[in-house]
Amino acid sequence: MKKTAIVTGGSRGIGFAVSLRLAKDGFNVAVAGTRAQSDCAKNLDELAAVCGDYLYIRADVSVSGDRRRIIDETLNKFGGLHVLVNNAGVAPKMRADLLEMSEESYDYVMNTNTKSVMFLTQLAAKAMLGLPVTGKKRGTVINIGSCSAGVSSINRGEYCVSKAGIAMLTMLYADRLAKEGIFVHEIRPGVIETDMTAAVSEKYNRLIREGVFPIARWGRPEDVAEAVSVFAGDSFLYTTGNYVDVDGGFHIRRL
Ligand SMILES: NC(=O)c1ccc[n+]([C@@H]2O[C@H](COP(=O)([O-])OP(=O)(O)OC[C@H]3O[C@@H](n4cnc5c(N)ncnc54)[C@H](OP(=O)(O)O)[C@@H]3O)[C@@H](O)[C@H]2O)c1
Protein backbone atom coordinates (compact mmCIF):
# COMPACT_ATOMS: atom_id res chain seq x y z
CA MET A 1 0.00 0.00 0.00
CA LYS A 2 1.28 3.47 -0.88
CA LYS A 3 1.88 5.66 2.16
CA THR A 4 0.86 9.30 2.32
CA ALA A 5 2.84 12.36 3.38
CA ILE A 6 1.77 15.96 3.97
CA VAL A 7 4.42 18.61 3.33
CA THR A 8 3.49 22.12 4.45
CA GLY A 9 5.13 24.78 2.30
CA GLY A 10 5.87 21.97 -0.11
CA SER A 11 5.71 23.88 -3.37
CA ARG A 12 9.02 25.74 -3.21
CA GLY A 13 12.34 25.90 -1.42
CA ILE A 14 13.16 23.20 1.11
CA GLY A 15 9.56 21.98 1.13
CA PHE A 16 9.56 21.38 -2.61
CA ALA A 17 12.75 19.33 -2.41
CA VAL A 18 11.10 17.33 0.37
CA SER A 19 7.92 16.80 -1.69
CA LEU A 20 9.95 15.57 -4.67
CA ARG A 21 12.10 13.31 -2.53
CA LEU A 22 9.15 11.72 -0.74
CA ALA A 23 7.40 11.23 -4.07
CA LYS A 24 10.52 9.48 -5.38
CA ASP A 25 10.51 7.38 -2.21
CA GLY A 26 7.03 6.19 -3.16
CA PHE A 27 4.75 8.37 -1.03
CA ASN A 28 1.52 10.01 -2.09
CA VAL A 29 2.26 13.69 -1.45
CA ALA A 30 -0.15 16.37 -0.25
CA VAL A 31 1.34 19.83 -0.52
CA ALA A 32 -0.05 22.74 1.48
CA GLY A 33 0.76 26.36 0.72
CA THR A 34 -0.70 29.84 0.62
CA ARG A 35 -0.32 30.57 -3.09
CA ALA A 36 -2.87 29.74 -5.77
CA GLN A 37 -2.15 26.36 -7.35
CA SER A 38 -1.63 28.05 -10.74
CA ASP A 39 1.21 30.10 -9.24
CA CYS A 40 3.06 26.90 -8.31
CA ALA A 41 2.40 25.17 -11.64
CA LYS A 42 6.02 24.69 -12.71
CA ASN A 43 7.09 22.89 -9.54
CA LEU A 44 3.83 20.99 -9.19
CA ASP A 45 4.18 19.72 -12.77
CA GLU A 46 7.62 18.44 -11.84
CA LEU A 47 6.11 16.72 -8.81
CA ALA A 48 3.34 15.21 -10.92
CA ALA A 49 5.95 13.78 -13.28
CA VAL A 50 7.40 11.84 -10.35
CA CYS A 51 4.35 10.70 -8.40
CA GLY A 52 1.55 11.10 -10.91
CA ASP A 53 -1.13 11.95 -8.44
CA TYR A 54 -0.48 14.64 -5.89
CA LEU A 55 -2.77 16.94 -3.94
CA TYR A 56 -2.35 20.69 -3.58
CA ILE A 57 -4.21 22.33 -0.73
CA ARG A 58 -4.30 26.10 -0.66
CA ALA A 59 -4.14 26.74 3.04
CA ASP A 60 -2.58 29.04 5.60
CA VAL A 61 -1.11 26.95 8.41
CA SER A 62 -1.60 29.80 10.87
CA VAL A 63 -5.39 29.52 10.43
CA SER A 64 -7.17 26.88 12.49
CA GLY A 65 -9.83 25.98 9.88
CA ASP A 66 -7.18 25.68 7.18
CA ARG A 67 -5.19 23.23 9.30
CA ARG A 68 -8.30 21.08 9.65
CA ARG A 69 -8.79 21.19 5.88
CA ILE A 70 -5.22 20.06 5.24
CA ILE A 71 -5.87 16.87 7.19
CA ASP A 72 -9.41 16.28 5.92
CA GLU A 73 -8.59 16.82 2.25
CA THR A 74 -5.57 14.54 2.50
CA LEU A 75 -7.60 11.76 4.10
CA ASN A 76 -10.39 12.21 1.57
CA LYS A 77 -8.01 11.96 -1.37
CA PHE A 78 -5.57 9.29 -0.23
CA GLY A 79 -7.37 7.50 2.60
CA GLY A 80 -4.34 7.53 4.90
CA LEU A 81 -1.73 9.66 6.62
CA HIS A 82 1.71 8.38 7.57
CA VAL A 83 4.09 11.34 7.50
CA LEU A 84 3.65 14.99 8.38
CA VAL A 85 6.48 17.35 7.47
CA ASN A 86 6.01 20.66 9.25
CA ASN A 87 8.11 22.77 6.91
CA ALA A 88 6.14 25.97 6.23
CA GLY A 89 7.82 28.92 7.83
CA VAL A 90 8.53 32.60 7.51
CA ALA A 91 11.23 35.04 8.45
CA PRO A 92 10.17 38.40 9.90
CA LYS A 93 8.98 40.72 7.12
CA MET A 94 11.57 43.24 8.34
CA ARG A 95 14.67 42.51 10.34
CA ALA A 96 14.69 44.83 13.36
CA ASP A 97 16.80 45.09 16.45
CA LEU A 98 15.38 43.21 19.44
CA LEU A 99 14.58 46.51 21.15
CA GLU A 100 12.46 47.59 18.17
CA MET A 101 10.68 44.30 17.43
CA SER A 102 6.91 44.80 17.09
CA GLU A 103 4.30 42.59 18.69
CA GLU A 104 2.73 42.26 15.25
CA SER A 105 5.91 40.75 13.82
CA TYR A 106 6.31 38.47 16.84
CA ASP A 107 2.73 37.17 16.46
CA TYR A 108 3.11 36.70 12.69
CA VAL A 109 6.28 34.65 13.01
CA MET A 110 5.19 32.66 16.06
CA ASN A 111 1.76 31.86 14.64
CA THR A 112 3.19 30.71 11.32
CA ASN A 113 6.28 28.88 12.52
CA THR A 114 5.32 27.48 15.91
CA LYS A 115 1.64 27.62 16.84
CA SER A 116 0.81 26.06 13.47
CA VAL A 117 3.11 23.13 14.21
CA MET A 118 1.63 22.59 17.67
CA PHE A 119 -1.91 22.33 16.36
CA LEU A 120 -1.37 20.73 12.94
CA THR A 121 0.61 17.99 14.65
CA GLN A 122 -2.23 17.52 17.13
CA LEU A 123 -4.71 17.02 14.28
CA ALA A 124 -2.35 14.78 12.32
CA ALA A 125 -1.60 12.59 15.34
CA LYS A 126 -5.30 12.12 16.05
CA ALA A 127 -5.90 11.21 12.41
CA MET A 128 -3.01 8.70 12.47
CA LEU A 129 -4.43 7.14 15.65
CA GLY A 130 -7.69 6.44 13.85
CA LEU A 131 -5.97 4.51 11.07
CA PRO A 132 -4.62 0.96 10.98
CA VAL A 133 -0.85 0.53 11.31
CA THR A 134 0.85 -0.41 8.04
CA GLY A 135 4.49 -1.41 8.28
CA LYS A 136 6.84 -0.94 11.19
CA LYS A 137 5.33 2.21 12.65
CA ARG A 138 2.10 4.14 12.76
CA GLY A 139 3.53 7.44 11.63
CA THR A 140 6.25 10.04 11.60
CA VAL A 141 6.25 13.78 12.24
CA ILE A 142 9.26 15.71 10.98
CA ASN A 143 9.66 19.32 12.04
CA ILE A 144 11.90 21.63 10.05
CA GLY A 145 13.41 23.75 12.78
CA SER A 146 16.58 25.78 12.34
CA CYS A 147 20.07 26.35 13.64
CA SER A 148 18.42 29.52 14.98
CA ALA A 149 16.92 27.39 17.78
CA GLY A 150 20.31 27.76 19.45
CA VAL A 151 22.01 30.68 17.69
CA SER A 152 21.23 34.26 18.66
CA SER A 153 20.37 36.72 15.85
CA ILE A 154 19.36 39.92 17.60
CA ASN A 155 17.85 41.42 14.46
CA ARG A 156 15.32 38.60 14.05
CA GLY A 157 14.73 37.43 17.59
CA GLU A 158 11.15 36.36 16.93
CA TYR A 159 12.44 33.81 14.38
CA CYS A 160 14.93 32.39 16.90
CA VAL A 161 12.20 32.08 19.55
CA SER A 162 9.88 30.41 17.05
CA LYS A 163 12.50 27.77 16.23
CA ALA A 164 13.48 27.23 19.86
CA GLY A 165 9.77 26.48 20.35
CA ILE A 166 9.96 23.85 17.61
CA ALA A 167 12.72 22.09 19.54
CA MET A 168 10.52 21.70 22.63
CA LEU A 169 7.45 20.83 20.56
CA THR A 170 9.44 18.03 18.99
CA MET A 171 10.36 16.60 22.39
CA LEU A 172 6.83 16.98 23.76
CA TYR A 173 5.17 15.20 20.86
CA ALA A 174 7.90 12.55 20.75
CA ASP A 175 7.26 11.83 24.42
CA ARG A 176 3.47 11.76 24.06
CA LEU A 177 3.34 9.77 20.84
CA ALA A 178 6.07 7.17 21.38
CA LYS A 179 3.61 4.71 22.89
CA GLU A 180 1.32 5.21 19.90
CA GLY A 181 4.02 4.16 17.43
CA ILE A 182 4.43 7.70 16.09
CA PHE A 183 8.01 8.99 15.82
CA VAL A 184 8.83 12.69 15.98
CA HIS A 185 12.05 14.23 14.67
CA GLU A 186 13.49 17.68 14.14
CA ILE A 187 15.86 18.81 11.40
CA ARG A 188 17.85 22.00 11.91
CA PRO A 189 19.01 23.46 8.60
CA GLY A 190 21.79 26.02 8.58
CA VAL A 191 22.02 28.36 5.62
CA ILE A 192 20.09 26.92 2.69
CA GLU A 193 19.77 28.57 -0.71
CA THR A 194 16.05 29.43 -1.10
CA ASP A 195 13.80 32.45 -1.47
CA MET A 196 14.02 32.92 2.30
CA THR A 197 17.75 33.60 2.22
CA ALA A 198 17.84 35.40 -1.15
CA ALA A 199 17.53 38.82 0.47
CA VAL A 200 20.62 38.22 2.62
CA SER A 201 22.67 36.18 0.16
CA GLU A 202 25.57 38.66 0.11
CA LYS A 203 25.98 38.35 3.86
CA TYR A 204 26.03 34.54 3.69
CA ASN A 205 28.36 34.52 0.66
CA ARG A 206 30.80 36.53 2.77
CA LEU A 207 30.44 34.22 5.78
CA ILE A 208 31.09 31.20 3.56
CA ARG A 209 34.22 32.89 2.13
CA GLU A 210 35.37 33.68 5.69
CA GLY A 211 35.14 30.02 6.68
CA VAL A 212 32.28 30.30 9.18
CA PHE A 213 30.85 27.02 7.89
CA PRO A 214 33.24 24.04 8.03
CA ILE A 215 31.68 22.69 4.82
CA ALA A 216 32.21 25.88 2.85
CA ARG A 217 29.18 26.10 0.58
CA TRP A 218 25.52 26.98 0.63
CA GLY A 219 23.25 24.22 1.81
CA ARG A 220 20.83 23.00 -0.81
CA PRO A 221 17.16 22.13 -0.27
CA GLU A 222 18.06 18.58 -1.33
CA ASP A 223 20.49 18.31 1.61
CA VAL A 224 17.53 18.76 3.95
CA ALA A 225 15.26 16.49 1.90
CA GLU A 226 17.77 13.68 2.24
CA ALA A 227 17.49 13.79 6.03
CA VAL A 228 13.69 13.89 5.81
CA SER A 229 13.75 10.84 3.57
CA VAL A 230 15.70 8.83 6.14
CA PHE A 231 13.39 9.77 9.02
CA ALA A 232 10.27 9.13 6.94
CA GLY A 233 11.44 5.62 6.12
CA ASP A 234 11.58 2.59 8.35
CA SER A 235 15.01 3.23 9.91
CA PHE A 236 15.73 4.70 13.34
CA LEU A 237 13.04 2.76 15.17
CA TYR A 238 14.71 3.31 18.55
CA THR A 239 15.14 7.06 18.05
CA THR A 240 12.62 9.82 18.68
CA GLY A 241 12.55 13.41 19.95
CA ASN A 242 16.01 14.04 18.54
CA TYR A 243 17.38 16.52 16.03
CA VAL A 244 19.87 16.47 13.19
CA ASP A 245 21.86 19.51 12.08
CA VAL A 246 21.96 19.94 8.31
CA ASP A 247 24.24 22.94 8.49
CA GLY A 248 27.65 22.14 7.03
CA GLY A 249 29.03 21.72 10.55
CA PHE A 250 28.05 25.26 11.61
CA HIS A 251 27.02 23.98 15.06
CA ILE A 252 30.59 22.95 15.93
CA ARG A 253 32.07 25.33 18.49
CA ARG A 254 35.63 26.20 17.51
CA LEU A 255 38.62 27.61 19.27
N1 LIG B 1 16.48 28.66 3.98
C1 LIG B 1 17.17 28.53 5.09
O1 LIG B 1 18.35 28.89 5.16
C2 LIG B 1 16.53 27.91 6.30
C3 LIG B 1 17.36 27.66 7.40
C4 LIG B 1 16.82 27.09 8.53
C5 LIG B 1 15.49 26.76 8.56
N2 LIG B 1 14.69 27.01 7.49
C6 LIG B 1 13.28 26.65 7.62
O2 LIG B 1 12.93 25.79 6.54
C7 LIG B 1 11.55 25.97 6.22
C8 LIG B 1 11.42 26.24 4.73
O3 LIG B 1 12.17 27.40 4.43
P1 LIG B 1 12.56 27.84 2.95
O4 LIG B 1 13.91 28.44 3.04
O5 LIG B 1 12.27 26.78 1.99
O6 LIG B 1 11.52 29.05 2.77
P2 LIG B 1 10.81 29.66 1.49
O7 LIG B 1 11.59 29.37 0.25
O8 LIG B 1 10.55 31.08 1.84
O9 LIG B 1 9.44 28.84 1.42
C9 LIG B 1 8.56 28.91 2.47
C10 LIG B 1 7.42 27.95 2.25
O10 LIG B 1 6.54 28.04 3.38
C11 LIG B 1 5.22 28.28 2.92
N3 LIG B 1 4.48 29.10 3.85
C12 LIG B 1 4.85 30.26 4.44
N4 LIG B 1 3.87 30.71 5.24
C13 LIG B 1 2.86 29.82 5.15
C14 LIG B 1 1.59 29.73 5.73
N5 LIG B 1 1.14 30.67 6.58
N6 LIG B 1 0.82 28.68 5.42
C15 LIG B 1 1.25 27.72 4.56
N7 LIG B 1 2.45 27.76 3.97
C16 LIG B 1 3.24 28.79 4.26
C17 LIG B 1 5.38 28.98 1.59
O11 LIG B 1 4.22 28.76 0.85
P3 LIG B 1 3.87 29.62 -0.48
O12 LIG B 1 4.82 29.14 -1.50
O13 LIG B 1 2.47 29.28 -0.76
O14 LIG B 1 4.10 31.05 -0.11
C18 LIG B 1 6.62 28.30 1.01
O15 LIG B 1 6.26 27.12 0.35
C19 LIG B 1 11.05 27.10 7.11
O16 LIG B 1 10.42 26.59 8.24
C20 LIG B 1 12.33 27.82 7.51
O17 LIG B 1 12.20 28.51 8.73
C21 LIG B 1 15.19 27.59 6.35
Ligand as a Chemical Component Dictionary entry (heavy atoms), coordinates in Angstrom:
data_LIG
# 
_chem_comp.id                   LIG 
_chem_comp.type                 NON-POLYMER 
_chem_comp.pdbx_formal_charge   0 
_chem_comp.three_letter_code    LIG 
# 
loop_
_chem_comp_atom.comp_id 
_chem_comp_atom.atom_id 
_chem_comp_atom.alt_atom_id 
_chem_comp_atom.type_symbol 
_chem_comp_atom.charge 
_chem_comp_atom.model_Cartn_x 
_chem_comp_atom.model_Cartn_y 
_chem_comp_atom.model_Cartn_z 
_chem_comp_atom.pdbx_ordinal 
LIG N1  N1  N 0  16.484 28.664 3.984  1  
LIG C1  C1  C 0  17.166 28.532 5.088  2  
LIG O1  O1  O 0  18.349 28.890 5.163  3  
LIG C2  C2  C 0  16.534 27.909 6.296  4  
LIG C3  C3  C 0  17.360 27.663 7.399  5  
LIG C4  C4  C 0  16.821 27.090 8.527  6  
LIG C5  C5  C 0  15.492 26.761 8.557  7  
LIG N2  N2  N 1  14.692 27.009 7.489  8  
LIG C6  C6  C 0  13.282 26.651 7.615  9  
LIG O2  O2  O 0  12.929 25.793 6.545  10 
LIG C7  C7  C 0  11.551 25.965 6.220  11 
LIG C8  C8  C 0  11.420 26.236 4.731  12 
LIG O3  O3  O 0  12.174 27.402 4.433  13 
LIG P1  P1  P 0  12.560 27.844 2.950  14 
LIG O4  O4  O 0  13.906 28.437 3.038  15 
LIG O5  O5  O -1 12.269 26.776 1.986  16 
LIG O6  O6  O 0  11.523 29.048 2.768  17 
LIG P2  P2  P 0  10.813 29.665 1.485  18 
LIG O7  O7  O 0  11.587 29.372 0.248  19 
LIG O8  O8  O 0  10.549 31.081 1.841  20 
LIG O9  O9  O 0  9.437  28.839 1.415  21 
LIG C9  C9  C 0  8.557  28.909 2.474  22 
LIG C10 C10 C 0  7.417  27.953 2.249  23 
LIG O10 O10 O 0  6.538  28.043 3.378  24 
LIG C11 C11 C 0  5.218  28.276 2.921  25 
LIG N3  N3  N 0  4.477  29.100 3.854  26 
LIG C12 C12 C 0  4.850  30.258 4.438  27 
LIG N4  N4  N 0  3.866  30.714 5.238  28 
LIG C13 C13 C 0  2.861  29.815 5.150  29 
LIG C14 C14 C 0  1.588  29.735 5.731  30 
LIG N5  N5  N 0  1.143  30.667 6.581  31 
LIG N6  N6  N 0  0.816  28.677 5.420  32 
LIG C15 C15 C 0  1.246  27.723 4.561  33 
LIG N7  N7  N 0  2.445  27.760 3.973  34 
LIG C16 C16 C 0  3.237  28.793 4.263  35 
LIG C17 C17 C 0  5.383  28.978 1.589  36 
LIG O11 O11 O 0  4.218  28.760 0.854  37 
LIG P3  P3  P 0  3.868  29.624 -0.478 38 
LIG O12 O12 O 0  4.821  29.137 -1.504 39 
LIG O13 O13 O 0  2.469  29.284 -0.763 40 
LIG O14 O14 O 0  4.098  31.052 -0.109 41 
LIG C18 C18 C 0  6.618  28.305 1.014  42 
LIG O15 O15 O 0  6.258  27.120 0.345  43 
LIG C19 C19 C 0  11.054 27.104 7.114  44 
LIG O16 O16 O 0  10.423 26.586 8.245  45 
LIG C20 C20 C 0  12.332 27.818 7.506  46 
LIG O17 O17 O 0  12.195 28.509 8.734  47 
LIG C21 C21 C 0  15.194 27.589 6.353  48 
# 
loop_
_chem_comp_bond.comp_id 
_chem_comp_bond.atom_id_1 
_chem_comp_bond.atom_id_2 
_chem_comp_bond.value_order 
_chem_comp_bond.pdbx_ordinal 
LIG N1  C1  SING 1  
LIG C1  O1  DOUB 2  
LIG C1  C2  SING 3  
LIG C2  C3  SING 4  
LIG C2  C21 DOUB 5  
LIG C3  C4  DOUB 6  
LIG C4  C5  SING 7  
LIG C5  N2  DOUB 8  
LIG N2  C6  SING 9  
LIG N2  C21 SING 10 
LIG C6  O2  SING 11 
LIG C6  C20 SING 12 
LIG O2  C7  SING 13 
LIG C7  C8  SING 14 
LIG C7  C19 SING 15 
LIG C8  O3  SING 16 
LIG O3  P1  SING 17 
LIG P1  O4  DOUB 18 
LIG P1  O5  SING 19 
LIG P1  O6  SING 20 
LIG O6  P2  SING 21 
LIG P2  O7  DOUB 22 
LIG P2  O8  SING 23 
LIG P2  O9  SING 24 
LIG O9  C9  SING 25 
LIG C9  C10 SING 26 
LIG C10 O10 SING 27 
LIG C10 C18 SING 28 
LIG O10 C11 SING 29 
LIG C11 N3  SING 30 
LIG C11 C17 SING 31 
LIG N3  C12 SING 32 
LIG N3  C16 SING 33 
LIG C12 N4  DOUB 34 
LIG N4  C13 SING 35 
LIG C13 C14 SING 36 
LIG C13 C16 DOUB 37 
LIG C14 N5  SING 38 
LIG C14 N6  DOUB 39 
LIG N6  C15 SING 40 
LIG C15 N7  DOUB 41 
LIG N7  C16 SING 42 
LIG C17 O11 SING 43 
LIG C17 C18 SING 44 
LIG O11 P3  SING 45 
LIG P3  O12 DOUB 46 
LIG P3  O13 SING 47 
LIG P3  O14 SING 48 
LIG C18 O15 SING 49 
LIG C19 O16 SING 50 
LIG C19 C20 SING 51 
LIG C20 O17 SING 52 
# 
